[in-house]
Amino acid sequence: MDLSGKVAIVTGSGQGLGLAYAEALAAAGAAVVVNDVNEDAAGKAASGIVERGGRAVAEVAAVGSTETAAALVERAVSEFGRLDVLVTNAGILRDKVLWNMTDDDYDAVIQVHLRGTFTCAREAVKHFRAQGEGGRLILAGSPAGQRGNFGQTNYAAAKAGIAAMARTWAMECAKAKVTVNAVIPNAATAMTETIPFLAPYVEAMNRGEPIPAVVRRAASFGTAADVAGLVVFLASDAAADITGQCIGIGGDRLSLWSHPAEIRSAFRDGGWDADAIADAFRATVGEQLETYGIPLPNIPTTRQDG
Ligand SMILES: NC(=O)c1ccc[n+]([C@@H]2O[C@H](COP(=O)([O-])OP(=O)(O)OC[C@H]3O[C@@H](n4cnc5c(N)ncnc54)[C@H](O)[C@@H]3O)[C@@H](O)[C@H]2O)c1
């Protein structure tokens, strides 16, 4: 993959997946604006790329506001002369069950994920349209947004909204040759270290141990670097015709997520009242109800003692 001459912004790229994306884009030849709220992490990420011969600058700011979005695009243009790729990756968690979730928990997550994606994408697309050479929006979705997840009202809503924005923007941006896709990642990072059944693997990885092959396959769970290839591919000319998709990646698995669609329908002359629905529901559209939630992977144990 050769991204020489292209310029990318990666939000939240001081650590975790964003850092892996920024490093991989730079290794493929792109110049990168590294963004993070964490000044130290952003600076280290950018200088690490430069030390390895890449081109990068750090822009420390909290995504969410229009001011930050404008500053990021402005920085890409002032430093590197153009903008080709925006990866809206910055994210936080504030997990609680619905009845314990505060307004602040809700607003904080919506602000960074949903509003941050909206404001940054809007500024980038304005620039792509003025530049007249197309562009790439690569958004960060999540299995939680695709399926719902216990304790993640705010996060699941934001991520489902991001998938909906990818489909909407794919239509709106097609004429300008801007592709819009959502990556649905799964990787060992500080974020997944907070999930109890994944924590041991993240801790092992942090100790320098590899993630077991069975986990990479059965749980689709690997390193952040395992996810980065998809971002480089989507940023490249090879993916110029791929848009409006939610693409899953993690460990050894690459997948395409379906979009919600009507799977069964029934018709009744004059329409449906409650009694008619009660009579027909289980024999027609409700013959088999949909599942929801993220299925727990079945990771076979290799231990002899069970
Ligand atoms: N790790 C996974 O398996 C996984 C799964 C699904 C989705 N995601 C999504 O991928 C993205 C990255 O996740 P991660 O696992 O690398 O998390 P992480 O916590 O390791 O990294 C997130 C980064 O975003 C930065 N950040 C937070 N708020 C910010 C803001 N307002 N402005 C700029 N930067 C900000 C943080 O400082 C941090 O560096 C997130 O959008 C997350 O929801 C991750």
The ligand as a Gaussian input file, in Angstrom:
#p B3LYP/6-31G(d) Opt

LIG

0 1
 N      -10.499000      -1.629000      21.514000
 C      -11.568000      -2.201000      20.965000
 O      -11.683000      -3.435000      20.902000
 C      -12.672000      -1.359000      20.411000
 C      -13.859000      -2.011000      20.043000
 C      -14.879000      -1.261000      19.477000
 C      -14.694000       0.093000      19.253000
 N      -13.540000       0.699000      19.632000
 C      -13.407000       2.128000      19.366000
 O      -12.121000       2.409000      18.841000
 C      -11.705000       3.702000      19.259000
 C      -10.363000       3.628000      19.970000
 O      -10.486000       2.799000      21.093000
 P       -9.216000       2.249000      21.936000
 O       -9.590000       0.885000      22.345000
 O       -7.957000       2.505000      21.199000
 O       -9.316000       3.190000      23.232000
 P       -8.189000       3.899000      24.112000
 O       -8.874000       4.309000      25.362000
 O       -6.973000       3.045000      24.212000
 O       -7.797000       5.189000      23.246000
 C       -8.684000       6.263000      23.059000
 C       -7.871000       7.516000      22.839000
 O       -8.785000       8.594000      22.599000
 C       -8.338000       9.717000      23.331000
 N       -9.461000      10.618000      23.571000
 C      -10.483000      10.466000      24.458000
 N      -11.321000      11.510000      24.374000
 C      -10.813000      12.350000      23.424000
 C      -11.227000      13.585000      22.874000
 N      -12.350000      14.202000      23.274000
 N      -10.467000      14.146000      21.905000
 C       -9.335000      13.554000      21.473000
 N       -8.892000      12.388000      21.962000
 C       -9.632000      11.784000      22.919000
 C       -7.755000       9.131000      24.602000
 O       -6.884000      10.062000      25.268000
 C       -7.019000       7.913000      24.056000
 O       -5.713000       8.221000      23.654000
 C      -12.847000       4.246000      20.138000
 O      -13.726000       5.012000      19.358000
 C      -13.528000       2.977000      20.601000
 O      -14.871000       3.207000      20.984000
 C      -12.532000       0.001000      20.220000

